[in-house]
Amino acid sequence: MEYKNKRRLILGISLFLLLVFYLFKNISTSLRVFSFIFGMVIFYLGDHMFEIEYKFRHYLYMMTILLFGFLLSPLFFISANYDKILHLISPFLGCLL
C-alpha cells in the first residue's frame, strides 16, 4: 500500500474513532483519544521517516495495542490488577509487529 493511501486510511480511521469516542464527552476520554491518535501518528512517522514500510497488518496491530490501552485505562482507577492485564497483553501484541 502506498504511503499516500496508507496515510489517508490511518487518518480516516483515527478521525472516525475520535468522533465515536468524543460522543462520551468525558475529559479523560478526550485525553485518551488524543493519546490514541498521537500514538498512531508517531507510529506512522517512524514508518515513513525510517522507510520501514510496515504493512497494513502492522498498523492494525498497533491500533489494537492502542485500543486496549484506551479501553482498559478507566479500569485502572478501580483496581491496580487491570493495569497488570494491559502490561501482559501489550508485549504479546508488540511482538507481532
C-alpha positions as YAML, in Angstrom:
chain: A
units: angstrom
residues:
- id: 1
  name: MET
  ca: [0.00, 0.00, 0.00]
- id: 2
  name: GLU
  ca: [1.39, 3.41, -0.93]
- id: 3
  name: TYR
  ca: [2.17, 5.92, 1.80]
- id: 4
  name: LYS
  ca: [-0.43, 8.31, 0.43]
- id: 5
  name: ASN
  ca: [-3.22, 5.75, 0.67]
- id: 6
  name: LYS
  ca: [-1.95, 4.41, 3.98]
- id: 7
  name: ARG
  ca: [-1.86, 7.93, 5.43]
- id: 8
  name: ARG
  ca: [-5.41, 8.62, 4.27]
- id: 9
  name: LEU
  ca: [-6.67, 5.34, 5.70]
- id: 10
  name: ILE
  ca: [-4.98, 5.83, 9.08]
- id: 11
  name: LEU
  ca: [-6.16, 9.43, 9.27]
- id: 12
  name: GLY
  ca: [-9.70, 8.39, 8.33]
- id: 13
  name: ILE
  ca: [-9.82, 5.63, 10.94]
- id: 14
  name: SER
  ca: [-8.34, 7.94, 13.58]
- id: 15
  name: LEU
  ca: [-10.86, 10.69, 12.83]
- id: 16
  name: PHE
  ca: [-13.70, 8.16, 12.89]
- id: 17
  name: LEU
  ca: [-12.56, 6.87, 16.28]
- id: 18
  name: LEU
  ca: [-12.16, 10.43, 17.52]
- id: 19
  name: LEU
  ca: [-15.73, 11.19, 16.51]
- id: 20
  name: VAL
  ca: [-17.08, 8.00, 18.08]
- id: 21
  name: PHE
  ca: [-15.20, 8.41, 21.35]
- id: 22
  name: TYR
  ca: [-15.95, 12.12, 21.53]
- id: 23
  name: LEU
  ca: [-19.61, 11.28, 21.95]
- id: 24
  name: PHE
  ca: [-18.83, 10.15, 25.51]
- id: 25
  name: LYS
  ca: [-17.99, 13.79, 26.41]
- id: 26
  name: ASN
  ca: [-15.60, 12.96, 29.21]
- id: 27
  name: ILE
  ca: [-12.38, 14.86, 29.86]
- id: 28
  name: SER
  ca: [-10.43, 11.70, 30.47]
- id: 29
  name: THR
  ca: [-11.93, 10.21, 27.31]
- id: 30
  name: SER
  ca: [-10.74, 13.12, 25.19]
- id: 31
  name: LEU
  ca: [-7.26, 12.74, 26.66]
- id: 32
  name: ARG
  ca: [-7.29, 9.03, 25.84]
- id: 33
  name: VAL
  ca: [-8.49, 9.75, 22.29]
- id: 34
  name: PHE
  ca: [-5.68, 12.27, 21.84]
- id: 35
  name: SER
  ca: [-3.13, 9.74, 23.08]
- id: 36
  name: PHE
  ca: [-4.54, 7.10, 20.69]
- id: 37
  name: ILE
  ca: [-4.24, 9.43, 17.69]
- id: 38
  name: PHE
  ca: [-0.82, 10.66, 18.83]
- id: 39
  name: GLY
  ca: [0.37, 7.06, 19.09]
- id: 40
  name: MET
  ca: [-0.80, 6.30, 15.56]
- id: 41
  name: VAL
  ca: [0.83, 9.46, 14.21]
- id: 42
  name: ILE
  ca: [4.14, 8.61, 15.90]
- id: 43
  name: PHE
  ca: [3.96, 5.06, 14.52]
- id: 44
  name: TYR
  ca: [3.27, 6.39, 11.02]
- id: 45
  name: LEU
  ca: [6.05, 8.98, 11.23]
- id: 46
  name: GLY
  ca: [8.52, 6.32, 12.38]
- id: 47
  name: ASP
  ca: [7.47, 4.15, 9.46]
- id: 48
  name: HIS
  ca: [7.74, 6.98, 6.97]
- id: 49
  name: MET
  ca: [10.95, 8.62, 8.23]
- id: 50
  name: PHE
  ca: [12.95, 5.41, 8.56]
- id: 51
  name: GLU
  ca: [11.37, 3.87, 5.44]
- id: 52
  name: ILE
  ca: [10.45, 0.67, 7.28]
- id: 53
  name: GLU
  ca: [7.42, 0.18, 5.04]
- id: 54
  name: TYR
  ca: [5.16, -1.59, 7.52]
- id: 55
  name: LYS
  ca: [2.27, -3.49, 6.03]
- id: 56
  name: PHE
  ca: [-1.34, -2.72, 6.81]
- id: 57
  name: ARG
  ca: [-1.49, -5.57, 9.33]
- id: 58
  name: HIS
  ca: [1.23, -3.87, 11.38]
- id: 59
  name: TYR
  ca: [-0.94, -0.79, 11.59]
- id: 60
  name: LEU
  ca: [-3.85, -2.97, 12.72]
- id: 61
  name: TYR
  ca: [-1.63, -4.50, 15.43]
- id: 62
  name: MET
  ca: [-0.61, -1.04, 16.60]
- id: 63
  name: MET
  ca: [-4.23, 0.11, 16.62]
- id: 64
  name: THR
  ca: [-5.12, -2.96, 18.68]
- id: 65
  name: ILE
  ca: [-2.39, -2.19, 21.22]
- id: 66
  name: LEU
  ca: [-3.51, 1.43, 21.49]
- id: 67
  name: LEU
  ca: [-7.17, 0.41, 21.63]
- id: 68
  name: PHE
  ca: [-6.52, -1.96, 24.54]
- id: 69
  name: GLY
  ca: [-4.81, 0.91, 26.35]
- id: 70
  name: PHE
  ca: [-7.71, 3.19, 25.52]
- id: 71
  name: LEU
  ca: [-10.39, 0.76, 26.67]
- id: 72
  name: LEU
  ca: [-8.68, -0.57, 29.80]
- id: 73
  name: SER
  ca: [-7.37, 2.73, 31.16]
- id: 74
  name: PRO
  ca: [-10.60, 3.66, 33.03]
- id: 75
  name: LEU
  ca: [-10.35, 0.38, 34.90]
- id: 76
  name: PHE
  ca: [-7.03, 1.45, 36.42]
- id: 77
  name: PHE
  ca: [-8.93, 3.64, 38.89]
- id: 78
  name: ILE
  ca: [-10.90, 0.63, 40.15]
- id: 79
  name: SER
  ca: [-8.05, -1.78, 40.78]
- id: 80
  name: ALA
  ca: [-4.36, -1.99, 40.05]
- id: 81
  name: ASN
  ca: [-4.83, -5.51, 38.70]
- id: 82
  name: TYR
  ca: [-6.34, -4.16, 35.47]
- id: 83
  name: ASP
  ca: [-3.05, -2.40, 34.85]
- id: 84
  name: LYS
  ca: [-1.34, -5.78, 35.04]
- id: 85
  name: ILE
  ca: [-3.66, -7.14, 32.33]
- id: 86
  name: LEU
  ca: [-2.63, -4.37, 29.95]
- id: 87
  name: HIS
  ca: [1.04, -4.94, 30.74]
- id: 88
  name: LEU
  ca: [0.53, -8.63, 29.98]
- id: 89
  name: ILE
  ca: [-1.32, -8.14, 26.68]
- id: 90
  name: SER
  ca: [0.69, -5.27, 25.18]
- id: 91
  name: PRO
  ca: [4.07, -7.06, 24.91]
- id: 92
  name: PHE
  ca: [2.46, -10.02, 23.17]
- id: 93
  name: LEU
  ca: [0.82, -7.72, 20.65]
- id: 94
  name: GLY
  ca: [4.04, -5.76, 20.31]
- id: 95
  name: CYS
  ca: [5.91, -8.96, 19.41]
- id: 96
  name: LEU
  ca: [3.58, -9.39, 16.44]
- id: 97
  name: LEU
  ca: [4.99, -6.22, 14.92]
...
